[in-house]
Amino acid sequence: MIILMTDVVKDKHVDLITCINNRDSPFHLAKALAMGIALRKKIPFKDVLSDHNQKAISEIGNKSILIVDDVIYKGTSMK
């Protein structure tokens, strides 16, 4: 899946890769995918969407960000 997702974004300019916050699952699929893509594309991964987005503004200003989410279940992330 990481190889496929990396191929989808291969021609896109991305400064930073992050993921949607951890949910109730013991395995954080979005983080695993984001970190795998970051490694393959040699782009920094940083968890900038934690702490209820309090640190996101200072971390991502004027950057192109790839946000990885594992699923749309309740729509909480989209809110």
mmCIF file of the N, C-alpha and C atoms, coordinates in Angstrom:
data_MODEL
# 
_entry.id   MODEL 
# 
loop_
_atom_site.group_PDB 
_atom_site.id 
_atom_site.type_symbol 
_atom_site.label_atom_id 
_atom_site.label_alt_id 
_atom_site.label_comp_id 
_atom_site.label_asym_id 
_atom_site.label_entity_id 
_atom_site.label_seq_id 
_atom_site.pdbx_PDB_ins_code 
_atom_site.Cartn_x 
_atom_site.Cartn_y 
_atom_site.Cartn_z 
_atom_site.occupancy 
_atom_site.B_iso_or_equiv 
_atom_site.pdbx_formal_charge 
_atom_site.auth_seq_id 
_atom_site.auth_comp_id 
_atom_site.auth_asym_id 
_atom_site.auth_atom_id 
_atom_site.pdbx_PDB_model_num 
ATOM 1   N N  . MET A 1 1  ? 0.821   -1.189 0.000  1.00 0.00 ? 1  MET A N  1 
ATOM 2   C CA . MET A 1 1  ? 0.000   0.000  0.000  1.00 0.00 ? 1  MET A CA 1 
ATOM 3   C C  . MET A 1 1  ? 0.869   1.259  0.000  1.00 0.00 ? 1  MET A C  1 
ATOM 4   N N  . ILE A 1 2  ? 1.971   1.211  0.733  1.00 0.00 ? 2  ILE A N  1 
ATOM 5   C CA . ILE A 1 2  ? 2.871   2.367  0.783  1.00 0.00 ? 2  ILE A CA 1 
ATOM 6   C C  . ILE A 1 2  ? 3.457   2.642  -0.602 1.00 0.00 ? 2  ILE A C  1 
ATOM 7   N N  . ILE A 1 3  ? 3.839   1.593  -1.304 1.00 0.00 ? 3  ILE A N  1 
ATOM 8   C CA . ILE A 1 3  ? 4.398   1.764  -2.656 1.00 0.00 ? 3  ILE A CA 1 
ATOM 9   C C  . ILE A 1 3  ? 3.357   2.376  -3.578 1.00 0.00 ? 3  ILE A C  1 
ATOM 10  N N  . LEU A 1 4  ? 2.138   1.896  -3.510 1.00 0.00 ? 4  LEU A N  1 
ATOM 11  C CA . LEU A 1 4  ? 1.059   2.433  -4.340 1.00 0.00 ? 4  LEU A CA 1 
ATOM 12  C C  . LEU A 1 4  ? 0.798   3.901  -4.016 1.00 0.00 ? 4  LEU A C  1 
ATOM 13  N N  . MET A 1 5  ? 0.718   4.228  -2.742 1.00 0.00 ? 5  MET A N  1 
ATOM 14  C CA . MET A 1 5  ? 0.456   5.618  -2.345 1.00 0.00 ? 5  MET A CA 1 
ATOM 15  C C  . MET A 1 5  ? 1.613   6.537  -2.720 1.00 0.00 ? 5  MET A C  1 
ATOM 16  N N  . THR A 1 6  ? 2.833   6.035  -2.618 1.00 0.00 ? 6  THR A N  1 
ATOM 17  C CA . THR A 1 6  ? 3.995   6.830  -3.018 1.00 0.00 ? 6  THR A CA 1 
ATOM 18  C C  . THR A 1 6  ? 3.952   7.115  -4.510 1.00 0.00 ? 6  THR A C  1 
ATOM 19  N N  . ASP A 1 7  ? 3.536   6.152  -5.278 1.00 0.00 ? 7  ASP A N  1 
ATOM 20  C CA . ASP A 1 7  ? 3.422   6.330  -6.722 1.00 0.00 ? 7  ASP A CA 1 
ATOM 21  C C  . ASP A 1 7  ? 2.354   7.372  -7.076 1.00 0.00 ? 7  ASP A C  1 
ATOM 22  N N  . VAL A 1 8  ? 1.278   7.411  -6.319 1.00 0.00 ? 8  VAL A N  1 
ATOM 23  C CA . VAL A 1 8  ? 0.200   8.377  -6.576 1.00 0.00 ? 8  VAL A CA 1 
ATOM 24  C C  . VAL A 1 8  ? 0.696   9.808  -6.407 1.00 0.00 ? 8  VAL A C  1 
ATOM 25  N N  . VAL A 1 9  ? 1.584   10.041 -5.454 1.00 0.00 ? 9  VAL A N  1 
ATOM 26  C CA . VAL A 1 9  ? 2.061   11.399 -5.185 1.00 0.00 ? 9  VAL A CA 1 
ATOM 27  C C  . VAL A 1 9  ? 3.461   11.668 -5.744 1.00 0.00 ? 9  VAL A C  1 
ATOM 28  N N  . LYS A 1 10 ? 3.951   10.795 -6.617 1.00 0.00 ? 10 LYS A N  1 
ATOM 29  C CA . LYS A 1 10 ? 5.335   10.916 -7.083 1.00 0.00 ? 10 LYS A CA 1 
ATOM 30  C C  . LYS A 1 10 ? 5.632   12.226 -7.795 1.00 0.00 ? 10 LYS A C  1 
ATOM 31  N N  . ASP A 1 11 ? 4.685   12.804 -8.491 1.00 0.00 ? 11 ASP A N  1 
ATOM 32  C CA . ASP A 1 11 ? 4.925   14.043 -9.230 1.00 0.00 ? 11 ASP A CA 1 
ATOM 33  C C  . ASP A 1 11 ? 4.433   15.282 -8.491 1.00 0.00 ? 11 ASP A C  1 
ATOM 34  N N  . LYS A 1 12 ? 4.076   15.130 -7.237 1.00 0.00 ? 12 LYS A N  1 
ATOM 35  C CA . LYS A 1 12 ? 3.567   16.255 -6.441 1.00 0.00 ? 12 LYS A CA 1 
ATOM 36  C C  . LYS A 1 12 ? 4.687   16.828 -5.577 1.00 0.00 ? 12 LYS A C  1 
ATOM 37  N N  . HIS A 1 13 ? 4.710   18.151 -5.457 1.00 0.00 ? 13 HIS A N  1 
ATOM 38  C CA . HIS A 1 13 ? 5.674   18.788 -4.558 1.00 0.00 ? 13 HIS A CA 1 
ATOM 39  C C  . HIS A 1 13 ? 5.095   18.746 -3.144 1.00 0.00 ? 13 HIS A C  1 
ATOM 40  N N  . VAL A 1 14 ? 5.815   18.124 -2.243 1.00 0.00 ? 14 VAL A N  1 
ATOM 41  C CA . VAL A 1 14 ? 5.382   18.013 -0.851 1.00 0.00 ? 14 VAL A CA 1 
ATOM 42  C C  . VAL A 1 14 ? 6.555   18.376 0.053  1.00 0.00 ? 14 VAL A C  1 
ATOM 43  N N  . ASP A 1 15 ? 6.337   19.316 0.981  1.00 0.00 ? 15 ASP A N  1 
ATOM 44  C CA . ASP A 1 15 ? 7.381   19.725 1.914  1.00 0.00 ? 15 ASP A CA 1 
ATOM 45  C C  . ASP A 1 15 ? 7.389   18.881 3.184  1.00 0.00 ? 15 ASP A C  1 
ATOM 46  N N  . LEU A 1 16 ? 6.223   18.381 3.550  1.00 0.00 ? 16 LEU A N  1 
ATOM 47  C CA . LEU A 1 16 ? 6.071   17.696 4.827  1.00 0.00 ? 16 LEU A CA 1 
ATOM 48  C C  . LEU A 1 16 ? 4.922   16.707 4.726  1.00 0.00 ? 16 LEU A C  1 
ATOM 49  N N  . ILE A 1 17 ? 5.060   15.569 5.399  1.00 0.00 ? 17 ILE A N  1 
ATOM 50  C CA . ILE A 1 17 ? 3.994   14.579 5.439  1.00 0.00 ? 17 ILE A CA 1 
ATOM 51  C C  . ILE A 1 17 ? 3.557   14.423 6.886  1.00 0.00 ? 17 ILE A C  1 
ATOM 52  N N  . THR A 1 18 ? 2.243   14.384 7.104  1.00 0.00 ? 18 THR A N  1 
ATOM 53  C CA . THR A 1 18 ? 1.689   14.185 8.434  1.00 0.00 ? 18 THR A CA 1 
ATOM 54  C C  . THR A 1 18 ? 0.503   13.238 8.332  1.00 0.00 ? 18 THR A C  1 
ATOM 55  N N  . CYS A 1 19 ? -0.112  12.956 9.457  1.00 0.00 ? 19 CYS A N  1 
ATOM 56  C CA . CYS A 1 19 ? -1.269  12.064 9.457  1.00 0.00 ? 19 CYS A CA 1 
ATOM 57  C C  . CYS A 1 19 ? -2.322  12.594 10.424 1.00 0.00 ? 19 CYS A C  1 
ATOM 58  N N  . ILE A 1 20 ? -3.512  12.088 10.247 1.00 0.00 ? 20 ILE A N  1 
ATOM 59  C CA . ILE A 1 20 ? -4.603  12.416 11.150 1.00 0.00 ? 20 ILE A CA 1 
ATOM 60  C C  . ILE A 1 20 ? -4.328  11.758 12.492 1.00 0.00 ? 20 ILE A C  1 
ATOM 61  N N  . ASN A 1 21 ? -4.786  12.403 13.553 1.00 0.00 ? 21 ASN A N  1 
ATOM 62  C CA . ASN A 1 21 ? -4.532  11.932 14.922 1.00 0.00 ? 21 ASN A CA 1 
ATOM 63  C C  . ASN A 1 21 ? -4.926  10.477 15.131 1.00 0.00 ? 21 ASN A C  1 
ATOM 64  N N  . ASN A 1 22 ? -4.253  9.869  16.098 1.00 0.00 ? 22 ASN A N  1 
ATOM 65  C CA . ASN A 1 22 ? -4.537  8.486  16.458 1.00 0.00 ? 22 ASN A CA 1 
ATOM 66  C C  . ASN A 1 22 ? -5.962  8.357  16.992 1.00 0.00 ? 22 ASN A C  1 
ATOM 67  N N  . ARG A 1 23 ? -6.583  7.272  16.642 1.00 0.00 ? 23 ARG A N  1 
ATOM 68  C CA . ARG A 1 23 ? -7.945  7.026  17.109 1.00 0.00 ? 23 ARG A CA 1 
ATOM 69  C C  . ARG A 1 23 ? -7.936  5.934  18.171 1.00 0.00 ? 23 ARG A C  1 
ATOM 70  N N  . ASP A 1 24 ? -9.015  5.224  18.284 1.00 0.00 ? 24 ASP A N  1 
ATOM 71  C CA . ASP A 1 24 ? -9.171  4.207  19.316 1.00 0.00 ? 24 ASP A CA 1 
ATOM 72  C C  . ASP A 1 24 ? -8.438  2.907  19.003 1.00 0.00 ? 24 ASP A C  1 
ATOM 73  N N  . SER A 1 25 ? -7.886  2.779  17.823 1.00 0.00 ? 25 SER A N  1 
ATOM 74  C CA . SER A 1 25 ? -7.238  1.547  17.398 1.00 0.00 ? 25 SER A CA 1 
ATOM 75  C C  . SER A 1 25 ? -5.844  1.415  18.018 1.00 0.00 ? 25 SER A C  1 
ATOM 76  N N  . PRO A 1 26 ? -5.436  0.193  18.375 1.00 0.00 ? 26 PRO A N  1 
ATOM 77  C CA . PRO A 1 26 ? -4.083  0.006  18.905 1.00 0.00 ? 26 PRO A CA 1 
ATOM 78  C C  . PRO A 1 26 ? -3.004  0.181  17.824 1.00 0.00 ? 26 PRO A C  1 
ATOM 79  N N  . PHE A 1 27 ? -3.374  0.019  16.559 1.00 0.00 ? 27 PHE A N  1 
ATOM 80  C CA . PHE A 1 27 ? -2.430  0.225  15.454 1.00 0.00 ? 27 PHE A CA 1 
ATOM 81  C C  . PHE A 1 27 ? -2.848  1.465  14.689 1.00 0.00 ? 27 PHE A C  1 
ATOM 82  N N  . HIS A 1 28 ? -1.964  2.401  14.535 1.00 0.00 ? 28 HIS A N  1 
ATOM 83  C CA . HIS A 1 28 ? -2.263  3.661  13.875 1.00 0.00 ? 28 HIS A CA 1 
ATOM 84  C C  . HIS A 1 28 ? -1.883  3.555  12.400 1.00 0.00 ? 28 HIS A C  1 
ATOM 85  N N  . LEU A 1 29 ? -2.831  3.108  11.580 1.00 0.00 ? 29 LEU A N  1 
ATOM 86  C CA . LEU A 1 29 ? -2.588  2.865  10.159 1.00 0.00 ? 29 LEU A CA 1 
ATOM 87  C C  . LEU A 1 29 ? -2.174  4.137  9.425  1.00 0.00 ? 29 LEU A C  1 
ATOM 88  N N  . ALA A 1 30 ? -2.844  5.239  9.679  1.00 0.00 ? 30 ALA A N  1 
ATOM 89  C CA . ALA A 1 30 ? -2.517  6.484  8.981  1.00 0.00 ? 30 ALA A CA 1 
ATOM 90  C C  . ALA A 1 30 ? -1.070  6.902  9.242  1.00 0.00 ? 30 ALA A C  1 
ATOM 91  N N  . LYS A 1 31 ? -0.617  6.761  10.477 1.00 0.00 ? 31 LYS A N  1 
ATOM 92  C CA . LYS A 1 31 ? 0.761   7.138  10.812 1.00 0.00 ? 31 LYS A CA 1 
ATOM 93  C C  . LYS A 1 31 ? 1.755   6.203  10.133 1.00 0.00 ? 31 LYS A C  1 
ATOM 94  N N  . ALA A 1 32 ? 1.467   4.908  10.128 1.00 0.00 ? 32 ALA A N  1 
ATOM 95  C CA . ALA A 1 32 ? 2.352   3.943  9.479  1.00 0.00 ? 32 ALA A CA 1 
ATOM 96  C C  . ALA A 1 32 ? 2.465   4.237  7.982  1.00 0.00 ? 32 ALA A C  1 
ATOM 97  N N  . LEU A 1 33 ? 1.340   4.534  7.338  1.00 0.00 ? 33 LEU A N  1 
ATOM 98  C CA . LEU A 1 33 ? 1.359   4.859  5.909  1.00 0.00 ? 33 LEU A CA 1 
ATOM 99  C C  . LEU A 1 33 ? 2.118   6.153  5.654  1.00 0.00 ? 33 LEU A C  1 
ATOM 100 N N  . ALA A 1 34 ? 1.852   7.174  6.442  1.00 0.00 ? 34 ALA A N  1 
ATOM 101 C CA . ALA A 1 34 ? 2.514   8.471  6.260  1.00 0.00 ? 34 ALA A CA 1 
ATOM 102 C C  . ALA A 1 34 ? 4.022   8.348  6.438  1.00 0.00 ? 34 ALA A C  1 
ATOM 103 N N  . MET A 1 35 ? 4.442   7.612  7.456  1.00 0.00 ? 35 MET A N  1 
ATOM 104 C CA . MET A 1 35 ? 5.875   7.444  7.694  1.00 0.00 ? 35 MET A CA 1 
ATOM 105 C C  . MET A 1 35 ? 6.533   6.628  6.579  1.00 0.00 ? 35 MET A C  1 
ATOM 106 N N  . GLY A 1 36 ? 5.828   5.640  6.059  1.00 0.00 ? 36 GLY A N  1 
ATOM 107 C CA . GLY A 1 36 ? 6.354   4.848  4.953  1.00 0.00 ? 36 GLY A CA 1 
ATOM 108 C C  . GLY A 1 36 ? 6.522   5.669  3.689  1.00 0.00 ? 36 GLY A C  1 
ATOM 109 N N  . ILE A 1 37 ? 5.545   6.506  3.384  1.00 0.00 ? 37 ILE A N  1 
ATOM 110 C CA . ILE A 1 37 ? 5.633   7.391  2.216  1.00 0.00 ? 37 ILE A CA 1 
ATOM 111 C C  . ILE A 1 37 ? 6.773   8.384  2.407  1.00 0.00 ? 37 ILE A C  1 
ATOM 112 N N  . ALA A 1 38 ? 6.879   8.934  3.601  1.00 0.00 ? 38 ALA A N  1 
ATOM 113 C CA . ALA A 1 38 ? 7.940   9.907  3.896  1.00 0.00 ? 38 ALA A CA 1 
ATOM 114 C C  . ALA A 1 38 ? 9.318   9.283  3.680  1.00 0.00 ? 38 ALA A C  1 
ATOM 115 N N  . LEU A 1 39 ? 9.495   8.061  4.141  1.00 0.00 ? 39 LEU A N  1 
ATOM 116 C CA . LEU A 1 39 ? 10.778  7.374  3.943  1.00 0.00 ? 39 LEU A CA 1 
ATOM 117 C C  . LEU A 1 39 ? 11.077  7.146  2.473  1.00 0.00 ? 39 LEU A C  1 
ATOM 118 N N  . ARG A 1 40 ? 10.104  6.676  1.725  1.00 0.00 ? 40 ARG A N  1 
ATOM 119 C CA . ARG A 1 40 ? 10.311  6.375  0.303  1.00 0.00 ? 40 ARG A CA 1 
ATOM 120 C C  . ARG A 1 40 ? 10.568  7.646  -0.510 1.00 0.00 ? 40 ARG A C  1 
ATOM 121 N N  . LYS A 1 41 ? 9.884   8.742  -0.185 1.00 0.00 ? 41 LYS A N  1 
ATOM 122 C CA . LYS A 1 41 ? 10.045  9.993  -0.939 1.00 0.00 ? 41 LYS A CA 1 
ATOM 123 C C  . LYS A 1 41 ? 11.140  10.884 -0.362 1.00 0.00 ? 41 LYS A C  1 
ATOM 124 N N  . LYS A 1 42 ? 11.709  10.472 0.782  1.00 0.00 ? 42 LYS A N  1 
ATOM 125 C CA . LYS A 1 42 ? 12.741  11.263 1.463  1.00 0.00 ? 42 LYS A CA 1 
ATOM 126 C C  . LYS A 1 42 ? 12.233  12.667 1.797  1.00 0.00 ? 42 LYS A C  1 
ATOM 127 N N  . ILE A 1 43 ? 11.042  12.693 2.372  1.00 0.00 ? 43 ILE A N  1 
ATOM 128 C CA . ILE A 1 43 ? 10.387  13.936 2.807  1.00 0.00 ? 43 ILE A CA 1 
ATOM 129 C C  . ILE A 1 43 ? 10.165  13.817 4.310  1.00 0.00 ? 43 ILE A C  1 
ATOM 130 N N  . PRO A 1 44 ? 10.346  14.889 5.063  1.00 0.00 ? 44 PRO A N  1 
ATOM 131 C CA . PRO A 1 44 ? 10.164  14.802 6.511  1.00 0.00 ? 44 PRO A CA 1 
ATOM 132 C C  . PRO A 1 44 ? 8.726   14.434 6.907  1.00 0.00 ? 44 PRO A C  1 
ATOM 133 N N  . PHE A 1 45 ? 8.621   13.578 7.925  1.00 0.00 ? 45 PHE A N  1 
ATOM 134 C CA . PHE A 1 45 ? 7.334   13.281 8.558  1.00 0.00 ? 45 PHE A CA 1 
ATOM 135 C C  . PHE A 1 45 ? 7.319   13.990 9.895  1.00 0.00 ? 45 PHE A C  1 
ATOM 136 N N  . LYS A 1 46 ? 6.213   14.646 10.189 1.00 0.00 ? 46 LYS A N  1 
ATOM 137 C CA . LYS A 1 46 ? 6.055   15.298 11.489 1.00 0.00 ? 46 LYS A CA 1 
ATOM 138 C C  . LYS A 1 46 ? 4.591   15.241 11.884 1.00 0.00 ? 46 LYS A C  1 
ATOM 139 N N  . ASP A 1 47 ? 4.339   14.901 13.133 1.00 0.00 ? 47 ASP A N  1 
ATOM 140 C CA . ASP A 1 47 ? 2.972   14.820 13.628 1.00 0.00 ? 47 ASP A CA 1 
ATOM 141 C C  . ASP A 1 47 ? 2.519   16.224 14.038 1.00 0.00 ? 47 ASP A C  1 
ATOM 142 N N  . VAL A 1 48 ? 2.075   17.005 13.069 1.00 0.00 ? 48 VAL A N  1 
ATOM 143 C CA . VAL A 1 48 ? 1.696   18.401 13.350 1.00 0.00 ? 48 VAL A CA 1 
ATOM 144 C C  . VAL A 1 48 ? 0.222   18.569 13.702 1.00 0.00 ? 48 VAL A C  1 
ATOM 145 N N  . LEU A 1 49 ? -0.545  17.510 13.602 1.00 0.00 ? 49 LEU A N  1 
ATOM 146 C CA . LEU A 1 49 ? -1.979  17.632 13.880 1.00 0.00 ? 49 LEU A CA 1 
ATOM 147 C C  . LEU A 1 49 ? -2.365  17.070 15.247 1.00 0.00 ? 49 LEU A C  1 
ATOM 148 N N  . SER A 1 50 ? -1.405  16.907 16.132 1.00 0.00 ? 50 SER A N  1 
ATOM 149 C CA . SER A 1 50 ? -1.723  16.438 17.475 1.00 0.00 ? 50 SER A CA 1 
ATOM 150 C C  . SER A 1 50 ? -2.049  17.632 18.366 1.00 0.00 ? 50 SER A C  1 
ATOM 151 N N  . ASP A 1 51 ? -2.374  17.381 19.591 1.00 0.00 ? 51 ASP A N  1 
ATOM 152 C CA . ASP A 1 51 ? -2.710  18.431 20.559 1.00 0.00 ? 51 ASP A CA 1 
ATOM 153 C C  . ASP A 1 51 ? -3.833  19.324 20.061 1.00 0.00 ? 51 ASP A C  1 
ATOM 154 N N  . HIS A 1 52 ? -4.830  18.724 19.435 1.00 0.00 ? 52 HIS A N  1 
ATOM 155 C CA . HIS A 1 52 ? -5.997  19.456 18.935 1.00 0.00 ? 52 HIS A CA 1 
ATOM 156 C C  . HIS A 1 52 ? -5.601  20.611 18.018 1.00 0.00 ? 52 HIS A C  1 
ATOM 157 N N  . ASN A 1 53 ? -4.590  20.377 17.183 1.00 0.00 ? 53 ASN A N  1 
ATOM 158 C CA . ASN A 1 53 ? -4.132  21.332 16.167 1.00 0.00 ? 53 ASN A CA 1 
ATOM 159 C C  . ASN A 1 53 ? -3.508  22.603 16.743 1.00 0.00 ? 53 ASN A C  1 
ATOM 160 N N  . GLN A 1 54 ? -3.162  22.625 18.007 1.00 0.00 ? 54 GLN A N  1 
ATOM 161 C CA . GLN A 1 54 ? -2.587  23.829 18.615 1.00 0.00 ? 54 GLN A CA 1 
ATOM 162 C C  . GLN A 1 54 ? -1.220  24.183 18.026 1.00 0.00 ? 54 GLN A C  1 
ATOM 163 N N  . LYS A 1 55 ? -0.425  23.186 17.661 1.00 0.00 ? 55 LYS A N  1 
ATOM 164 C CA . LYS A 1 55 ? 0.894   23.497 17.129 1.00 0.00 ? 55 LYS A CA 1 
ATOM 165 C C  . LYS A 1 55 ? 0.948   23.500 15.610 1.00 0.00 ? 55 LYS A C  1 
ATOM 166 N N  . ALA A 1 56 ? -0.145  23.223 14.950 1.00 0.00 ? 56 ALA A N  1 
ATOM 167 C CA . ALA A 1 56 ? -0.145  23.128 13.490 1.00 0.00 ? 56 ALA A CA 1 
ATOM 168 C C  . ALA A 1 56 ? 0.210   24.446 12.820 1.00 0.00 ? 56 ALA A C  1 
ATOM 169 N N  . ILE A 1 57 ? -0.276  25.540 13.305 1.00 0.00 ? 57 ILE A N  1 
ATOM 170 C CA . ILE A 1 57 ? -0.052  26.832 12.653 1.00 0.00 ? 57 ILE A CA 1 
ATOM 171 C C  . ILE A 1 57 ? 1.438   27.166 12.583 1.00 0.00 ? 57 ILE A C  1 
ATOM 172 N N  . SER A 1 58 ? 2.157   26.982 13.677 1.00 0.00 ? 58 SER A N  1 
ATOM 173 C CA . SER A 1 58 ? 3.581   27.326 13.675 1.00 0.00 ? 58 SER A CA 1 
ATOM 174 C C  . SER A 1 58 ? 4.424   26.308 12.909 1.00 0.00 ? 58 SER A C  1 
ATOM 175 N N  . GLU A 1 59 ? 3.954   25.089 12.761 1.00 0.00 ? 59 GLU A N  1 
ATOM 176 C CA . GLU A 1 59 ? 4.737   24.044 12.115 1.00 0.00 ? 59 GLU A CA 1 
ATOM 177 C C  . GLU A 1 59 ? 4.580   24.012 10.598 1.00 0.00 ? 59 GLU A C  1 
ATOM 178 N N  . ILE A 1 60 ? 3.447   24.456 10.053 1.00 0.00 ? 60 ILE A N  1 
ATOM 179 C CA . ILE A 1 60 ? 3.181   24.214 8.635  1.00 0.00 ? 60 ILE A CA 1 
ATOM 180 C C  . ILE A 1 60 ? 2.995   25.457 7.786  1.00 0.00 ? 60 ILE A C  1 
ATOM 181 N N  . GLY A 1 61 ? 3.267   26.619 8.329  1.00 0.00 ? 61 GLY A N  1 
ATOM 182 C CA . GLY A 1 61 ? 3.062   27.845 7.579  1.00 0.00 ? 61 GLY A CA 1 
ATOM 183 C C  . GLY A 1 61 ? 3.759   27.849 6.228  1.00 0.00 ? 61 GLY A C  1 
ATOM 184 N N  . ASN A 1 62 ? 3.019   28.146 5.178  1.00 0.00 ? 62 ASN A N  1 
ATOM 185 C CA . ASN A 1 62 ? 3.525   28.261 3.802  1.00 0.00 ? 62 ASN A CA 1 
ATOM 186 C C  . ASN A 1 62 ? 4.213   27.002 3.273  1.00 0.00 ? 62 ASN A C  1 
ATOM 187 N N  . LYS A 1 63 ? 3.759   25.832 3.708  1.00 0.00 ? 63 LYS A N  1 
ATOM 188 C CA . LYS A 1 63 ? 4.329   24.575 3.225  1.00 0.00 ? 63 LYS A CA 1 
ATOM 189 C C  . LYS A 1 63 ? 3.256   23.756 2.538  1.00 0.00 ? 63 LYS A C  1 
ATOM 190 N N  . SER A 1 64 ? 3.698   22.918 1.622  1.00 0.00 ? 64 SER A N  1 
ATOM 191 C CA . SER A 1 64 ? 2.808   21.973 0.958  1.00 0.00 ? 64 SER A CA 1 
ATOM 192 C C  . SER A 1 64 ? 2.808   20.697 1.792  1.00 0.00 ? 64 SER A C  1 
ATOM 193 N N  . ILE A 1 65 ? 1.642   20.357 2.339  1.00 0.00 ? 65 ILE A N  1 
ATOM 194 C CA . ILE A 1 65 ? 1.533   19.242 3.285  1.00 0.00 ? 65 ILE A CA 1 
ATOM 195 C C  . ILE A 1 65 ? 0.696   18.122 2.693  1.00 0.00 ? 65 ILE A C  1 
ATOM 196 N N  . LEU A 1 66 ? 1.189   16.897 2.815  1.00 0.00 ? 66 LEU A N  1 
ATOM 197 C CA . LEU A 1 66 ? 0.406   15.718 2.473  1.00 0.00 ? 66 LEU A CA 1 
ATOM 198 C C  . LEU A 1 66 ? -0.139  15.164 3.783  1.00 0.00 ? 66 LEU A C  1 
ATOM 199 N N  . ILE A 1 67 ? -1.461  15.131 3.911  1.00 0.00 ? 67 ILE A N  1 
ATOM 200 C CA . ILE A 1 67 ? -2.105  14.614 5.112  1.00 0.00 ? 67 ILE A CA 1 
ATOM 201 C C  . ILE A 1 67 ? -2.678  13.237 4.785  1.00 0.00 ? 67 ILE A C  1 
ATOM 202 N N  . VAL A 1 68 ? -2.265  12.235 5.545  1.00 0.00 ? 68 VAL A N  1 
ATOM 203 C CA . VAL A 1 68 ? -2.717  10.866 5.330  1.00 0.00 ? 68 VAL A CA 1 
ATOM 204 C C  . VAL A 1 68 ? -3.752  10.517 6.394  1.00 0.00 ? 68 VAL A C  1 
ATOM 205 N N  . ASP A 1 69 ? -4.877  9.999  5.943  1.00 0.00 ? 69 ASP A N  1 
ATOM 206 C CA . ASP A 1 69 ? -5.917  9.503  6.843  1.00 0.00 ? 69 ASP A CA 1 
ATOM 207 C C  . ASP A 1 69 ? -6.218  8.075  6.426  1.00 0.00 ? 69 ASP A C  1 
ATOM 208 N N  . ASP A 1 70 ? -6.619  7.248  7.367  1.00 0.00 ? 70 ASP A N  1 
ATOM 209 C CA . ASP A 1 70 ? -6.844  5.848  7.043  1.00 0.00 ? 70 ASP A CA 1 
ATOM 210 C C  . ASP A 1 70 ? -8.253  5.558  6.547  1.00 0.00 ? 70 ASP A C  1 
ATOM 211 N N  . VAL A 1 71 ? -9.229  6.322  6.970  1.00 0.00 ? 71 VAL A N  1 
ATOM 212 C CA . VAL A 1 71 ? -10.613 6.026  6.586  1.00 0.00 ? 71 VAL A CA 1 
ATOM 213 C C  . VAL A 1 71 ? -11.527 7.197  6.980  1.00 0.00 ? 71 VAL A C  1 
ATOM 214 N N  . ILE A 1 72 ? -12.594 7.348  6.262  1.00 0.00 ? 72 ILE A N  1 
ATOM 215 C CA . ILE A 1 72 ? -13.639 8.281  6.698  1.00 0.00 ? 72 ILE A CA 1 
ATOM 216 C C  . ILE A 1 72 ? -14.742 7.422  7.305  1.00 0.00 ? 72 ILE A C  1 
ATOM 217 N N  . TYR A 1 73 ? -14.865 7.493  8.601  1.00 0.00 ? 73 TYR A N  1 
ATOM 218 C CA . TYR A 1 73 ? -15.804 6.650  9.321  1.00 0.00 ? 73 TYR A CA 1 
ATOM 219 C C  . TYR A 1 73 ? -16.972 7.466  9.873  1.00 0.00 ? 73 TYR A C  1 
ATOM 220 N N  . LYS A 1 74 ? -16.632 8.476  10.644 1.00 0.00 ? 74 LYS A N  1 
ATOM 221 C CA . LYS A 1 74 ? -17.665 9.333  11.224 1.00 0.00 ? 74 LYS A CA 1 
ATOM 222 C C  . LYS A 1 74 ? -17.607 10.761 10.660 1.00 0.00 ? 74 LYS A C  1 
ATOM 223 N N  . GLY A 1 75 ? -16.568 11.079 9.935  1.00 0.00 ? 75 GLY A N  1 
ATOM 224 C CA . GLY A 1 75 ? -16.402 12.435 9.423  1.00 0.00 ? 75 GLY A CA 1 
ATOM 225 C C  . GLY A 1 75 ? -15.728 13.374 10.399 1.00 0.00 ? 75 GLY A C  1 
ATOM 226 N N  . THR A 1 76 ? -15.238 12.856 11.527 1.00 0.00 ? 76 THR A N  1 
ATOM 227 C CA . THR A 1 76 ? -14.623 13.696 12.551 1.00 0.00 ? 76 THR A CA 1 
ATOM 228 C C  . THR A 1 76 ? -13.410 14.435 12.027 1.00 0.00 ? 76 THR A C  1 
ATOM 229 N N  . SER A 1 77 ? -12.560 13.754 11.261 1.00 0.00 ? 77 SER A N  1 
ATOM 230 C CA . SER A 1 77 ? -11.350 14.382 10.726 1.00 0.00 ? 77 SER A CA 1 
ATOM 231 C C  . SER A 1 77 ? -11.700 15.509 9.770  1.00 0.00 ? 77 SER A C  1 
ATOM 232 N N  . MET A 1 78 ? -12.731 15.337 9.003  1.00 0.00 ? 78 MET A N  1 
ATOM 233 C CA . MET A 1 78 ? -13.118 16.350 8.029  1.00 0.00 ? 78 MET A CA 1 
ATOM 234 C C  . MET A 1 78 ? -13.659 17.605 8.699  1.00 0.00 ? 78 MET A C  1 
ATOM 235 N N  . LYS A 1 79 ? -14.229 17.460 9.887  1.00 0.00 ? 79 LYS A N  1 
ATOM 236 C CA . LYS A 1 79 ? -14.708 18.634 10.627 1.00 0.00 ? 79 LYS A CA 1 
ATOM 237 C C  . LYS A 1 79 ? -13.548 19.513 11.001 1.00 0.00 ? 79 LYS A C  1 
# 
